[in-house]
Amino acid sequence: MKKDNRKGMKLKVMCLGGIQEIGKNMTVLEYGEDIVVIDCGMGFPDEDMPGVDLVIPDVSYLVENAHKIRGILITHGHEDHIGAVPYILQQIHAPIYGTRLSLGIIEGKLDEYPSPTEPELYTVEAGDVVSLGVFKAEFIHVNHSIADACAIAIRTPVGTVFHTGDFKIDVSPIDGHMIDLTRIGEIGKEGVTLLLCESTNAERAGFTPSERAVGSSLERIFAQYEDRRLIIATFSSNVHRVQQIIDTSYRHGRKVAVLGRSMINVIGAAAELGYMELPDGVLIDVNEMKRYKPEEITLITTGSQGEPMSALYRIAYSEHDKVKLTSKDVVVLSAHAIPGNEKLVGRIINALVRNGVKVVNDSVEDVHVSGHACREEIKLLIGLLRPKYFMPIHGEYRHLYANKDIAEFMGIPSENIFVPDLGRVLELDKKRAGFASEVQAGHVLVDGAGVGDIGSVVLRDRKHLAEDGLVVVVATIDNGLIISGPDIVSRGFVYVKESEELMRGVKAVAMQSIERILSKRINDWAHIKNIIRDDLAKYIYRETKRKPMILPIIMDI
């Protein structure tokens, strides 16, 4: 009789991103010698990360276990689910499975940031089942604010794990393909061991409105402002929203110009793959706008989140070389601010209004609907799947615990609901489940071409410099004598021309400190610099109540 080598083994489920945060989604399932990864997203840097471009998951655990990875499964093509793919493929080689639009967007990213090995991209459709070691992954169509979104049901040796991805229940979607509730119900009847359910809108009551609601609002806006140029900012990946804007423009006799590299790339990929239909002659190059009257133009642009250097940002601050605002322009923000981006969006609105521009956002018109399920939709999904265990994912703690409350309301025992932390491992067998060990998880910061070279020390120094400035002390000594300096250089601390007395005091303290060091014949350079730094810090704080970064540079010739 063949011995079962899997006896006593457990399924491990861990989140390397998407927990305690919005974005950076990544979930890992491991059983024995097999690992599958679901999504590979990026996040926005917060205000404590000055100069950082984006944030990706720490995949140290995956790098250590790269030989086990059977595939990376992509639920959909939003940045918070695919944005880290080019960076992760620099560290691990693994096949990627996703629908056509998701892979089309990923291919565009890999063209800009190629991986060291030839990437393996496998196209799947809703209904397809992929075998990955001991796992079998089935893709199920769901509605979201991007085409081709899927949930994934993963058959494992301990039962089925259902990962919702990002979803909503839209009974009248733009593309006519409603979420596959029939298949979800069938999977529920077969039995679901663990449901990993997104939590973004778990605090919101009711149902998320259909994307078609935006179309009605667009019609009203185009009719109301038929004598003005319209500039509409939205997420580049919201293909259905962009399609509605283009269709409405066409019906109202407008030409459409597109701004923003990501917007141009996504529209190109979506049109090429058949996810968008572009009426003949409606799209024009931005350089052609001068051939038409302003009221004959619709501009579709990136920057709905107020991102610095986005097309809308440059337009608002008169920095765009092709588009100049006038008081006859109307800007429509067809997006809701992602948590943490409210200040950026507010600044954009203020800059636009200061230029005399009319701004229309979701507080004025229904120009945006969410792509995420509200409470009643989550209840419906739980009711169809009837999972034994429940884990809320994708959200900050308040979202996760709101989702936990929904699961309890639907009858799942509290002890069967597991609210995760980054890197915390949930272990399951056929009888029980519970949190066990932890793996390394966290943030990796991307700044320019540097990935992971910005750590806590660099961030601390950047914040210190931003808050208090820098004072540099330069001196040259030879054979125990000061032969040059000390010279004082200040940046971001005080305006030197108006603080000459203070700077003379700083120079005097530096001189006394160096002379005292030389008289004691101290030869440890690290110790010498610390003495100078401490002496200057005490003097500067006593005089100014400030704590600039102090950098001594002592040269011995």
N, C-alpha and C positions, 0 to 999 in steps of 0.2 A: 504494500500500500504506500502511495507517494506521500511523503511528509509535507505538511503545509508550513512553509517557511514564514508565512505571514502571521502565524498564531501569536497573539499577544501584541501585535503592532497596532499603532494608533494613527489616525489621520490628524495631521497638524494643520491648523489654519491660523495665519498671522497677517496683520496689516502692516506694511512698510510705509504707508502713506494714506492720506484721506481720513485720518482720525485726529481729533482736536484741531481741525483746520478745514478750510475750503480749498479743494484742489489736491494735486500731488497724489492722485489715487493709485494705489497698488496693493493687491491682495495676493497672498501666496498659499497654495495648498501643497502639502508634502505627505507622501506615504512611502515609507521605506526608501527605495532608490529612485523615486520619481517625484518631480516637482512641476507644477504648472503655475504660471503667473497670470493674473488677470489685471490688465491695464498697466500703463506705464506713464503716468502723468506728471506734469510740472505744476508748480504753484507760483503765486505772486510773492515777491519779497515784501515784508512789512516794514514799518518805519524804523525798526531797530536794526535794519540791514542796509545802511547807506551804501550806495554805489553798486549794489547787487542787481543783476539783470533778471535772474529767475532762480527758483529753488526746485531741486529734484530730490527723489528719495535716496537715502543711504542704502545701497544694495550690497554692502559688505557680505551679508549672509549669502546672497545669491552668488557672488563671486567665489566664495569659499566652496559652494556646492554647485558650481557651474556644470559639472558632469552629470548632475541629476536633472537638469532643466529640460523638459520635453517640449515646452512651447510657451509662448507669450500670447494670451488670448485678448483681443481688443474688443471692447463692447461697442465703442463708437469713436468718432473722430474729433472730439473736442480736445483742446490743449491740456485740460486737467486730466485727460486719460491717455494721451499719446505724446505729449510735449517732451517727455524725457527719453523717448525711444532712441533718438540719435546719440544721446550721451551714454545711455546704458549699453548700447551695442558696441561702444568703445571698450567696454570691460568684459562683456560676456557675449558669446555667440549662441543664439537660440532662434529657432523658427518662430515666425510671427503669423498668427491667424486672425483675419479680420474680413469684414465685408468690403466690397469694391471701393466705396467712397473713403472709408477709413484708411485703406491701404494706399489709395490714390494720394491722400494728403500726406501720409507717412513718406511715400516715395519722393514727394516734393521736398520734404525736410531732409531726407537722406542725400538729395542732390546738393543741398547747401552744406551739409555736415556729414560727409560720407563715412561709413564704418570701415575699420581696417580689413574686414573680411566681407565677402559677397553676402549681402543679407538674403535670408530665405523668407520670402513673403508668399503666403498661401491664401488665396481668396476663398471665402466661404459665403454661403447664403443662409438666410434663416431657414431652419429645418435640417441643415447639415449636421452630421455627427462626426467628430474628429477623435481618433484613438491616440492617446498620449500616455504610453506606458500602461499603468493600471487604471488610468482615468479615461473616461469617454465624455467628451464635451459636446453638448447639443446647443446650437444657437437658436434663440427664440425671438421673433420680431416684437419690438416694443416701440411705442411712440416717444419721441424726445424732440428737442429743438434742433436736431440735425437728422438728415436722412440716414437710413441703414443702421439704426441703433438696435442693439440686441441685448437681451438677458442671456445668461448662460447656465444651463443645468449640467452639473458635472457628476457623473456616476462614479462612485468610489467604492472600495471594498467595505466601507462601513455604512453606505447608504448614499442618497442623492443630496448634493449641496447645490442650492439654487442661488445664483448671484444675479440680482436685479439689474446691475448697471444703473445708469440714470434712466428714469422712465416716468411717463405719465399715461393716463388713459384718455385718449382723444378719440371720440366716436366720429368725428368729422375731420380727419387729418387732411392736409393739403394734397398729399400724394394718393389719398384714397385707401391707404393700407392701415387699418386699425390694428392695435396691439392684439396679438394672438392669444386672447383669453381662453379660447377653446383648448389649445395645446397646454397652456398653463394649468387649466383645470384637470386635464388628463394626467399631467405630471403629479399634481396634487393627489389624485386618486391612486397613483402608483406608490406614493409615499415619499415625503421629503424629510430628511434627517435634520438639515440645517438650512435656514434661510438667512442669507446676507442681504439686507435691505437698505437701500439708500435713504438718507434722513434729511436731505436739504430743506424740504418744506414740511417736515413732520410737525412743526408748530402751527401750521396754517390749517384752519378748519375748511371743510367742504371739498370741492373738486377744483382742479386747475382748469381755467377756461381753455377752449380750443384755440389753436393757432389761427383759425378762420376769423376770430374776433378782431384780430389786428387788421385784416383786410377791410372790414367795414370802417374802421377808424381811418385807415389810409385813404379810402374813398372820400370821407368827409374833409380830411386835411387837403387833399388835392383840389377839391371843389372850392374850399374856403380860400385857399391861397393860389388860385389859378393865375394871378398876375405877378407871382413872385418865384424866384429861384428856390428850390427845395434842396436842402443838404440833409441827408438821412444817415445817421450813424447807428450801426448795429454790429452784432458779432459776425465776423466773417464766416464762421462755420454754420450759421443758421441759414442753410440753403433755402428752406421754405419761406423764410421771411424775405430774403433777397429776391426770390422768385416773385413774391407778391408785390414788392416795390417795383420791380421791372414791369410786371404785367399792368399795374395801375398807371405807371408812367406812360406805357404804350397806349392805353385806352384814352389817356388825356393828351395825347399828341406830343409827349416830351421825349427827348433824347436822354440817355443815361450814360454818365461817365463814372468810372470807378477809381477810387483813391485808396492807397494802402496796399503794401505788398502782399500781406496775407489774404486780403479781400480778393485781389486779382488772382492769386494762386488758387484759392478755393473755388471761385467762380469758374476758372479755366478747367480745373479738374472735374467739377460737378457737371459742367456742360459737355465735356469730352466723354464722360461716363454715362451720360443720359439722365442725370438727376435734375437737370434744369433745361428748360426750353427757352431759347432766346429769340424773340421775334426778329425777323430780318430788319437790319438797319437801325435797331433801337440803341445798340451800344456804340458809343463813339470814344475816341481817345480824348483825354483831358485837354490836349493841345487844340482840339477842334472846337472847343466850347465857344470861342470868340466868333465863330460863324453863325451862332444862334443867339436869339434874344434870351435874357436871363430866365424869363418865364417859360421858356421851351426846354429848360435843363433840369434834370434831377441828378444830384451827386450822391452816390453811395460811398460811404467812407468807414474806415476803422476809427477807433478812439472813443467808443461809447462808454468806456470805463475811465476816461480821463488820462490814459497812459501818456506820460511824457514822450515826446517825439513821434506819437501817432499822427496820422494825417489831420484829424480833427483838432488836436492840440496845436499843431503848427498853424492851422487856419485861424483858430481862435486868437492866437498871439501874433498874428500877422507875419508869420515866419515861412509860410508856404510860397514857393516861387510861382505856382500856377493859379492859385485861387486866392482872391482878395475879397473880403467881406464888405457888404454894403448894408444899409438899413433896410433894404428891400429883400434881404435874405431871410429865410425861415429855416432854422435848424431843428430837426426832429431827432430826439434821443430815443431810439427804439430798442431800449435795453434797460434793465434794472441794475442798479449798482451792486456789484458783488460785495458781500460783507468785507469791510476793510478799505474799500475804494470810495467810500462816500465823500471824503474830503477832496479827492482828485476830481470826481465828477462835479462837486460843488464849485471848484475853482474854474473848471471849463465853462460852466453855466454863467458864472460871474463875468468871466472874460468876454463871453459872447454878448451878454446883456449890455456890458460896458461899451461894446461896439455898436449898440443900437439894433442888435439882431433879435428877432422874435424866437423864443425857444419853446418847443413843445415836447413835454416828456410824459411819463405815465401818471403824473399827478394831474395832468390837464386832459389827456386823451388816453384811450386804451391802446397805446402804441407798442405795448409789450405784454406778452403772457409768458409765464414760466414754462420751462420744459420738465419740471420736477413734480412728482406726485404730492398732493396734499393728503390730509388725514384720511378722508373717506376712500381715496384710491388705494392707500396703503392697507386700510382695513379690508378692502375688496381682495387685494392680492393675497393677504394673509389668509382670508377665508377660503380662497381657491386652493392654496398650497397646503394649508394645515400642517405647518412644520412642527417637528418635535422640539427643536431648538431654534433660537432666534438670536441673531447678532446684528445690531444696527451699525451701519457704516456710512461713510461719506458725510462728514459734518463735524462741527464743533460739539463740545460736550452737551450744550443745551439742546442741539438737534438730536443727538444720540439718545439722550434721556427722554425727550419727547416721543421718540420712536419706541423706546422701551415701554412707555405708558400705553401706546397704541396696542402693542403686542399683548400686554397684560389685559387690556380691555377686551381683546379678542380671545381671551381664555388661555393663553400660554402661561404656564406657571412661572413665577418670578425666578425660581431657581434654575429654570431652563433658558433664561435670557442672559446673554453675556455682552456687557458693554466693554469694548476693547480699549486698550492703550496701544500706542505705537510699539511694535516689536513683541507684544505679549502673545504667547502661543496658547491657542485653544486646542486641547487634545480630545479626540472623540474615538470611541469604539462603538460596538453595537449595543452596549448597555448603558454607558454613561458618558458625560462630557464635563470638562472643567479646565480652568486655566492652569498652566503648568509653568514651564520655563519662560525665559525671554531671550530674544535675539537682538543683535545690534540694529538699531533703526534711528532715524532722525533726518536732519536736513543736510544736503550738500548744496553749496552755494555756487552759482555760475556767474562769473564776472568777466565779460569779454570772452577771450579764448581760454581763460582759466576755469577749470572745473575742479572744485574741491580744495583749491589752494587758498581760499578765504575762510579762515577759522575764527574761533571766538576771540583770539588775541588781536587779529587784524580788525575785526569788527569793533572791539573795545577801543582800539587806537583811533579808528575812524570817528567813532562817536565822541571820543575825548577831543580830537582835533576840531570836530564840528562845533562842539559846545564851548570850548575854552581856548582854542588856538594853540600856537606853538612858539616856544622861545628856544633859540639855538645859541649855545655858547661855544665860541671857537678860540682856541689858544694854541700857541706853539712853545714848547720848552726845549732847552738844550743844556745838558749837564747841570740840571738843578736850577736853571734860571729861565724866567719868562722872557722870550725874545720877541714874541708877537702876541698882541691881544691882551686880555680877552676881548673879542668883538661879540656884540650881541645882535642877533637877527631875530626879528619878530614877525610872525604871520598869523593873522586872525586873532591876535590877543589885544593889542591896543594900536591906535593910530600914532605911530612913532613921533610925528612932527608935533603932535599936541601932548605928548607924554615924555618930553625930553628929560624932565627931572626924575621920573620913575626909571627910565632907561639908564640914566647915570647911576642911580642907586643900585640897579641890577648889576651893572658893570663893576661897581665898587665891591659888592658882595662877592661876585665871582673872583675878583682879584684877591680879596682877603682869603677866600676859600682855597685857591690854588697855592698862595704863598704858605698857608698853614700846612697844606699837604706836602709841599716841597721841604719845609723845615723839619717835618717828621720822617722824611725819606721813605714815604710809602710808595711801593713799586707795583702793587696790584692794580691794574688799570680799571677793572670792574669796580673795585672799592673806591678808587679815585673819583670815577664818574658818579657813583652813588652819593659821595660826600658833597660834591658840587651840586648835584640835583637836589639833595635834601636842604642844603643851605639856601639855595635860590627859591625853592618851593615855600619855605617858611617866610622869607622876606616878601615874596610876591603876594602870598595870601594875607600877610599882615597889612600890606599897603592897599590891596585891591579886593580882598575876599574872593579871588579867583584862583583856579587851579589849572593853568595851562600845562600842556605837555612840555617838559624840559629835556632838551637833547644836548648834552655836552660832547664836544668834539675836541679832543686833546691830542696834538701831534708831537711826538718826541723825535727830534732829529739828532 
